[in-house]
Amino acid sequence: MTDQQPTINIENLVKYLEPLIRRVIREELTNVVKDAPGLFYLNPEMPIYKDMEEIQQRKSNGQIKLYSHNEALGE
């Protein structure tokens, strides 16, 4: 009897791991927000604030489509 190890390519690895990683991150962020509701504050000088403004502008211009929670996560 020989032991056979399954092989998996990168595309399949991403396909299986991405939903799991998203769920774990979502659960952890939910816990952080519940435990420290005032933790998240975005100052207009922060790079992430500027990134979010750029994303909103690109959405307004039709350059990107943002998906709802249900569309993105299928839940």
C-alpha positions in Angstrom: 0.0 0.0 0.0 1.4 3.4 -0.9 0.4 6.7 0.6 -0.9 9.1 -1.9 -0.9 12.8 -1.1 -3.4 15.0 -2.8 -2.0 17.8 -5.0 -3.6 21.1 -5.2 -2.8 24.0 -7.4 -2.7 27.7 -6.4 -6.1 28.5 -8.0 -7.8 25.7 -6.0 -5.9 26.7 -2.8 -7.2 30.3 -3.2 -10.7 29.0 -4.0 -10.8 27.0 -0.7 -8.9 29.3 1.6 -10.3 32.7 0.6 -13.9 32.1 2.0 -12.4 30.7 5.2 -10.0 33.6 5.6 -12.8 36.1 4.9 -15.1 34.5 7.5 -12.4 34.5 10.2 -11.5 38.1 9.5 -15.2 39.1 9.5 -15.8 37.3 12.8 -12.7 38.8 14.5 -13.5 42.4 13.3 -17.1 41.9 14.6 -15.7 40.9 18.0 -13.3 43.9 18.1 -16.0 46.3 17.2 -18.3 44.9 19.9 -15.6 45.0 22.5 -14.3 48.5 21.7 -17.0 50.4 19.8 -15.0 53.7 19.7 -11.9 52.0 18.3 -12.3 52.9 14.7 -11.8 56.6 13.8 -10.6 57.8 10.4 -8.8 61.1 10.3 -8.9 62.8 6.8 -5.1 62.9 6.9 -4.8 59.1 7.2 -3.8 57.2 4.0 -6.8 54.8 4.4 -9.2 57.7 4.5 -7.8 59.0 1.2 -7.9 55.4 -0.3 -11.6 55.2 0.7 -12.3 58.5 -0.9 -10.6 57.3 -4.1 -12.7 54.1 -4.0 -15.9 56.2 -3.6 -14.9 58.4 -6.5 -14.1 55.4 -8.8 -17.5 53.9 -7.8 -19.3 57.2 -8.7 -17.5 57.3 -12.1 -18.5 53.7 -12.8 -14.9 52.5 -12.8 -15.6 49.8 -10.2 -18.6 47.9 -8.9 -18.9 47.4 -5.1 -20.7 44.2 -4.1 -23.1 43.9 -1.2 -22.3 41.6 1.7 -24.6 38.9 0.3 -23.2 39.2 -3.2 -19.5 39.0 -2.0 -19.9 36.4 0.6 -23.0 34.5 -0.5 -24.5 34.6 3.0 
